Amino acid sequence: MTATITTNSRLRSLRRKSGFLVAAPKVRPPSSVGMVMEYPDGLYVVRNVKIGRKGPNSRPQVQPVSTKFGARKSSKQKSASTLSMSSDEYDEDDQFEQVKPRERSYTERDSRRISSLLPSAAVMTNASSIDTEVIDIHSTQFYDECTRVAHELSMILTNIDMTMSEVFRDYMTELKTGRIVENKNENGDILFTMAEWCERLLSSINISDQLIFALYSASAEQGYHRAEAKLGAVYEHGQLHQHRDLTLSVRWYITSAKHGNPDGQLATSDAYRFGIPGIVDQNYRNAYIWALKSASTGHPAGLYAVASCIEHQIGVGYSQSMMFENYIKAYRAGDLPAKVRLQSPDALFAIETDSHLQLLYAS
């Protein structure tokens, strides 16, 4: 059985009279199963359809698309909605079937693109259930990867930071010739800087989170305090697709604190102040001591922590002048919570009545 369809003025006239079609179909090249036609609600295949007319006076024979997505109708609905088609000409197989779009496979390239668009996804995701490949930082493969990354960074940073570009180029040369920087602290600094730039340029460089973590680990193994504090944060929040492990986090924080890192000292102070069941016992005196060490480096959050310890008598006695002095220093160093605290009525009153605080606040 065949049906005939016209797409010009006669079909538009039919559309206006019948009301079955809301728009003229766009005819596409025939497929293996029939004629592909595009309607406002999707693509459909019409089997056994020929484009043209049977004769000069023939009426257009159209199967109206009144059933969405090609659902079968009852026999009464079929006969009522069929134009110029007798019951003996109707065939069960002559129906409209929606053409399903071809599914697009999810590739590794899509994964890298998504991770570049959402660089903070690893921070927001709890990676405790993610199995990752561990990279041996003592293997030859790791140093080959370091050479490749240093080369890519030196090329990318040519027009951004010429100094860092030259640093990575020199380091790449040392890695190629087998001469690693003898100074562990300097070598750790370079590895840490490489990892930092890789995180910033994640969308421009071919590198995985595992390799970035390996760079931080190699830097921390060299005793570099910033990398040690970074590993503490990685294990605390489950970043870079690592398992969240508070035991390792505290261990790295304390190690970095002993090596003089202000962020590690502040994190160690918080661990002693609030305590972590089964890992760190609450100790107010140690909390104040580590906060004081962090503040001695001029760390804004460390200064605020010292003022907070004095205000709440955490390991130290209360002193209004010392408290607001540290709040003012934290505010001058750029700490936003300190700025909010100094806008309270008691802080404004203390500053107005204390000439030393007035001078410190105005400086």
VOGU-3710 file (C-alpha; in Angstrom, 3 decimals, decimal comma):
1> mtatittnsr> 0,000/0,000/0,000  1,265/3,460/-0,822  0,202/6,938/0,180  0,792/10,219/-1,626  1,693/13,545/0,013  2,113/17,028/-1,390  4,067/19,761/0,327  3,054/22,922/-1,563  -0,101/25,052/-1,699  -2,510/22,113/-1,627
11> lrslrrksgf> -0,977/20,826/1,593  -1,076/24,265/3,182  -4,746/24,534/2,206  -5,346/21,115/3,667  -3,566/22,115/6,884  -5,833/25,115/7,308  -9,000/23,138/6,627  -8,297/19,940/8,532  -6,396/21,309/11,528  -4,442/18,054/11,822
21> lvaapkvrpp> -1,033/19,523/11,007  0,212/22,658/12,744  3,057/23,234/10,277  4,088/21,935/6,909  6,560/19,057/7,244  10,121/19,383/6,062  10,906/16,412/3,870  14,320/14,851/4,342  16,081/12,292/2,106  14,580/8,812/2,331
31> ssvgmvmeyp> 16,052/6,416/4,891  16,272/2,654/4,845  12,964/2,315/6,687  10,971/5,016/4,936  10,646/8,746/4,461  12,014/10,904/7,308  9,768/13,911/7,979  10,322/16,668/10,541  7,263/17,925/12,431  7,154/20,514/15,224
41> dglyvvrnvk> 7,060/17,769/17,888  9,940/15,701/16,492  11,217/13,549/13,610  9,047/10,746/12,237  9,437/7,989/9,685  6,545/7,377/7,303  6,741/3,981/5,685  5,679/3,360/2,095  5,275/7,055/1,205  5,860/8,513/-2,241
51> igrkgpnsrp> 6,266/12,189/-2,979  4,059/13,347/-5,838  0,494/13,029/-7,117  -1,471/10,181/-8,576  -3,198/12,503/-11,005  -4,044/16,117/-11,735  -7,310/15,924/-9,804  -6,175/13,653/-6,971  -6,605/14,799/-3,424  -3,585/14,740/-1,111
61> qvqpvstkfg> -3,545/11,641/1,057  -1,971/12,413/4,439  -1,685/10,447/7,668  -2,269/13,174/10,312  0,139/13,292/13,238  -2,422/13,513/16,005  -0,764/10,882/18,206  2,498/12,059/19,725  5,618/9,879/19,585  3,974/7,424/17,174
71> arksskqksa> 1,717/5,697/19,694  -0,758/3,282/18,207  -4,398/4,317/17,983  -7,539/2,294/18,193  -9,254/1,290/14,947  -11,958/3,939/15,436  -9,400/6,696/15,932  -7,453/5,556/12,890  -10,436/5,605/10,565  -11,654/8,953/11,898
81> stlsmssdey> -8,286/10,680/11,561  -7,320/9,326/8,145  -7,978/11,563/5,153  -9,077/10,127/1,764  -8,085/6,639/2,810  -10,572/3,789/2,719  -10,573/0,975/5,245  -9,302/-1,560/2,724  -6,316/0,670/1,887  -5,237/1,125/5,515
91> deddqfeqvk> -2,423/-1,012/6,759  -1,351/-1,588/10,364  2,290/-0,978/9,433  1,583/2,462/7,932  2,232/4,564/11,051  4,486/7,348/12,166  7,514/6,360/14,231  9,674/8,914/15,972  13,338/8,870/15,009  15,484/8,564/18,134
101> prersyterd> 18,559/10,787/18,211  21,879/8,987/18,016  23,357/8,630/21,472  26,734/10,257/22,043  29,216/8,233/24,035  30,861/9,776/27,103  34,583/10,025/26,438  37,644/10,853/28,471  37,872/14,153/26,604  34,458/15,112/27,980
111> srrissllps> 35,686/14,246/31,458  38,692/16,556/31,135  36,493/19,324/29,755  34,022/19,030/32,622  36,830/19,043/35,175  38,260/22,187/33,559  34,874/23,913/33,641  34,357/22,887/37,245  37,789/23,026/38,876  36,260/22,924/42,351
121> aavmtnassi> 34,367/19,696/41,753  37,042/17,648/43,451  36,729/19,839/46,535  32,954/19,460/46,698  32,950/15,692/46,104  33,587/13,210/48,881  36,223/11,028/47,273  36,104/8,255/49,898  34,452/5,896/47,408  36,762/6,709/44,460
131> dtevidihst> 39,519/4,247/43,618  42,500/6,088/42,189  45,801/4,966/40,748  48,734/5,627/43,047  51,768/7,173/41,351  55,145/6,169/42,712  57,057/9,409/43,224  60,371/7,500/43,209  59,823/5,883/39,828  61,441/6,889/36,553
141> qfydectrva> 57,974/7,349/35,056  57,194/10,056/37,601  60,307/12,068/36,672  59,494/11,631/32,991  56,071/13,103/33,693  57,699/15,948/35,640  59,894/16,669/32,623  56,873/16,780/30,320  54,870/19,003/32,689  57,799/21,378/33,209
151> helsmiltni> 58,151/21,698/29,440  54,428/22,408/28,956  54,401/24,957/31,773  57,468/26,728/30,373  55,739/27,037/26,994  52,382/28,199/28,419  53,953/30,748/30,801  56,122/32,330/28,104  53,577/35,109/27,606  52,293/35,115/31,205
161> dmtmsevfrd> 55,268/34,938/33,548  58,661/34,888/31,866  60,521/34,335/35,134  58,558/31,193/36,002  58,855/30,034/32,426  62,644/30,142/32,694  62,540/28,389/36,091  60,530/25,487/34,667  62,762/25,369/31,563  65,885/25,089/33,731
171> ymtelktgri> 64,247/22,463/35,908  63,252/20,477/32,803  66,880/20,525/31,668  68,047/19,243/35,053  65,489/16,447/34,958  66,537/15,427/31,433  70,217/15,309/32,341  69,523/13,514/35,618  70,791/16,376/37,773  68,120/17,066/40,381
181> venknengdi> 68,450/20,165/42,563  70,631/19,121/45,484  68,968/21,506/47,926  65,879/19,638/49,135  64,060/22,804/50,128  64,660/24,375/46,706  63,645/21,182/44,911  60,494/20,978/47,045  59,700/24,603/46,234  59,892/23,918/42,482
191> lftmaewcer> 57,716/20,799/42,725  55,163/22,685/44,811  55,117/25,600/42,352  54,636/23,169/39,472  51,635/21,611/41,215  50,138/25,032/41,954  50,441/26,189/38,337  48,995/22,898/37,114  45,914/23,475/39,270  45,560/27,001/37,911
201> llssinisdq> 46,030/25,940/34,298  44,100/22,684/34,534  42,167/23,406/31,333  45,346/24,182/29,358  47,626/21,366/30,421  47,263/17,593/30,080  47,587/16,450/33,687  45,524/14,365/36,089  44,633/14,988/39,726  46,748/11,973/40,663
211> lifalysasa> 49,844/13,538/39,113  49,161/16,874/40,841  48,847/15,006/44,140  52,109/13,194/43,379  53,845/16,537/42,811  52,621/17,816/46,191  53,667/14,538/47,836  57,150/14,684/46,315  57,513/18,269/47,485  56,354/17,365/51,011
221> eqgyhraeak> 58,812/14,462/51,106  61,570/17,009/50,502  60,457/18,742/53,704  58,856/21,779/52,075  56,433/23,228/54,640  53,887/24,639/52,165  53,450/21,233/50,511  53,019/19,612/53,928  50,246/22,058/54,821  48,670/21,475/51,406
231> lgavyehgql> 48,553/17,712/51,991  46,877/18,403/55,332  44,147/20,334/53,514  43,877/17,639/50,810  43,256/14,899/53,364  40,979/17,120/55,465  38,580/17,934/52,613  39,118/14,927/50,331  40,574/16,953/47,474  42,378/15,738/44,324
241> hqhrdltlsv> 40,366/12,486/44,411  41,963/11,364/47,668  40,253/9,640/50,568  39,233/11,934/53,423  41,532/10,979/56,298  41,654/13,231/59,361  44,495/11,240/60,910  46,795/11,923/57,961  45,497/15,478/57,785  46,467/16,263/61,383
251> rwyitsakhg> 49,801/14,521/60,931  50,720/16,695/57,938  49,386/19,857/59,623  51,539/19,245/62,698  54,584/18,466/60,535  54,173/21,703/58,600  53,570/23,617/61,839  56,863/22,372/63,253  58,566/23,529/60,047  57,165/27,048/60,524
261> npdgqlatsd> 54,171/27,128/58,162  51,556/29,627/59,497  48,620/27,791/57,900  49,733/24,531/59,470  50,218/26,244/62,823  46,719/27,701/62,668  45,211/24,319/61,706  47,090/22,668/64,570  45,750/25,322/66,947  42,189/24,603/65,794
271> ayrfgipgiv> 42,726/20,858/66,235  43,838/21,346/69,856  41,146/23,939/70,561  38,167/21,856/69,456  39,668/18,372/69,652  39,137/15,453/67,274  37,790/12,297/68,976  40,265/9,460/68,732  42,917/11,621/67,046  43,660/14,791/69,048
281> dqnyrnayiw> 42,739/15,469/72,655  41,438/18,930/73,483  44,198/21,094/74,915  43,534/24,829/75,304  47,110/25,697/76,226  48,530/24,104/73,061  45,793/25,773/71,034  46,864/29,221/72,257  50,589/28,499/71,782  50,169/27,419/68,145
291> alksastghp> 47,863/30,360/67,423  50,500/32,681/68,892  53,166/31,145/66,630  50,976/31,643/63,584  50,266/35,256/64,582  53,985/35,952/65,030  54,435/35,566/61,252  51,796/38,255/60,628  49,182/35,744/59,438  45,782/37,566/59,530
301> aglyavasci> 43,807/34,491/60,612  46,475/33,722/63,228  46,111/37,208/64,742  42,351/36,754/64,834  42,761/33,340/66,503  44,944/34,851/69,245  42,367/37,584/69,884  39,607/34,982/69,993  41,568/32,862/72,484  42,034/35,894/74,724
311> ehqigvgysq> 38,364/36,846/74,467  37,128/33,353/75,387  40,045/32,596/77,747  41,329/29,659/75,699  44,669/28,822/77,308  45,242/32,432/78,408  43,683/34,984/80,764  41,334/37,727/79,607  42,761/41,130/78,671  40,586/43,652/76,844
321> smmfenyika> 43,458/45,766/75,565  45,397/42,731/74,261  42,254/41,282/72,706  41,318/44,385/70,712  44,957/45,043/69,850  45,138/41,683/68,081  41,739/42,242/66,471  42,990/45,575/65,095  46,206/43,965/63,825  44,178/41,229/62,117
331> yragdlpakv> 41,938/43,869/60,553  44,950/45,831/59,306  46,318/42,614/57,812  43,103/42,133/55,827  41,057/39,735/57,966  37,331/40,289/57,281  35,952/38,680/60,499  38,185/41,027/62,512  36,670/43,992/60,681  33,176/42,803/61,575
341> rlqspdalfa> 34,175/42,245/65,215  35,561/45,781/65,522  32,187/47,222/64,448  30,483/45,884/67,575  29,469/48,418/70,278  31,946/47,145/72,911  34,823/47,357/70,430  33,933/50,918/69,395  33,653/51,950/73,040  37,005/50,361/73,931
351> ietdshlqll> 38,759/52,108/71,022  37,252/55,486/71,960  38,382/55,186/75,591  41,885/53,807/74,947  44,403/56,150/73,314  46,754/53,275/72,423  43,981/51,449/70,568  42,950/54,710/68,879  46,472/55,240/67,593  46,745/51,605/66,459
361> yas> 43,351/51,690/64,737  44,061/54,990/62,973  47,535/54,000/61,758
//
